[in-house]
Amino acid sequence: MYKISLTAQLCIFGAVFIIGLIIVGMINGIASGFIEDDRARFLIVSVFQNLLVFCVPALIAAYINGHSAIRTLSLNVIPNCKALLGVVISFAIGFIFFNQIIYWNDNISFPDSLSDIEASLRAMENAARDTSNIIMADSSVIGLLTNILVVGVITGFSEELFFRAGLQRMLSEAMPKLIAIWVAAFIFSTLHFQFFGFVPRLLLGAFFGYLYVWTNSIWVSIFAHALNNSIVVLFEWMIIRGVLSSDFDSIGVAEHGFPILPLISLCLFILFMFTRKMWFNKSHLRKIK
């Protein structure tokens, strides 16, 4: 198959993305008319959004690349348990630092001259949280499993296919991989339209991007993304059930004074990343022909 230019690939990629958004908007409007349960509607629309807005553009862009879409998206590169364990360890040692970043970003205060802008951004943030609260409201085991499936697994898979195997891969053809990682992460965070969660999502996106480059397997970053989302879902579920305190996500956060625990967490995370060849080496992966 003839390979088209990178510019054409990006244009088609963006066009299919926009078309997907329009279709999902129509689906949401139709669903609002006959699905009274807001949580069920949000989950159903979320599935369509993941498939049409994220999966389809990545698959089409990979197909028109002139090679097998499966190989282009690195879906044929299967990681072993060591690479996945490396992801788990990364989250375990870095979560306190990440909690601190979340706290700082969420508590940004604008000057009085920009109070209207801050109010608008806060309104968008609150709307997103209201939607999240509706989705997380079901405290049953079935509710937990459906949330992990949709918010954790399906969303993690779809967004990594789009932002890393799709966007970042194409950007890497036009710029150094390091820059492509951060550009894709910036776009990833921006498209969530949550200013007061922008920095932690930017850092997460960059981490997923590095995993993709280090391993050359989209499955590792998919696992990391799905694990992150699923942990959030699980903790929210446990808080609703009264198993965890609502301030669990503030563990280690320094609201005042020097953030010693977050700094230690960051140092441990960086130190662990220096051993990445041991955990995320391409030789640890297996390709499916």
C-alpha positions, 0 to 999 in steps of 0.5 A: 500500500502506498504510504502517504505523507506525515502531514496528510496522516496528521490531517486525516487523524485530526479530521477523524477525531473531530468527526468522532466527537460530532458523532458522539455528541449526537449519540449523547443527545439521542441517549439523553432522550431515552436513558433516564439513568445518568450513570448508565448514559455516561458509561455508554456514551464513554464507550462510544467516545473511546471507540469513535474518538480515540480508537478509530483515528489511531487505527485509520492513521496506522492503516494509511501508514502503509504497513500492518496497523497492528505492527504500526501501533505496536499491538503485536509487542507483548511485554513480560511480567517484569515490565508490568511489575516495573510499572507497579513499582513506579506508581508505588514509590511515586504516588506521594510526589504525585499527590503533592503535585495534584494538591498544588495544581488544584490550589492554584489561585489567580490574581484578582484581575483574572478572577473571572477566568478562574471562575470559568475554569473552576466551573469546568472543573466542577462540572467534570467532577460532578460527572465523575461523582455520578459515575462513581456513585454506585457502591455495589460490586457490579458498579465497581467492576463496570467502572473499572472496565469502562473508566480503567480498561477501555479508557486506558486502552483507547487513549493510549492508542490515540495519544501514544501509538497514534499521535506521539508515534507520528510526531516522532517522525518529525521531531526528536522522540523526547520532544514528541513525548512532551508535545503528545502529553501536553495535548493529552492533558489539554484535551481533558479541559481541566486546568486544575488537574493539568500538571499531574495529567501532563506528567502522567502523559509523559510517563506513559510516553516514556514507557512507550518509547522505552519498550516499543510496546503500547501494551505497557503504557496501556497497562500503566494508564488502565492501572492508574485509572482503576486505582482511582476508581477503586479508592473512590469506591472504597471511600463511598463504602466507608473503607477508606477516609476521604482524605486518603489522596492527601497522604504525604501532602505538605500543605505548609512547609517543606515537602520532604516526603514528596521530595523523597518520593520523587528521588526514589522514582527518579532513581528507579527510572535510572534502572529502566533498562532492567525493567523496561528493556525491549529485550524483555518483550515478545513480538507476535508475527 
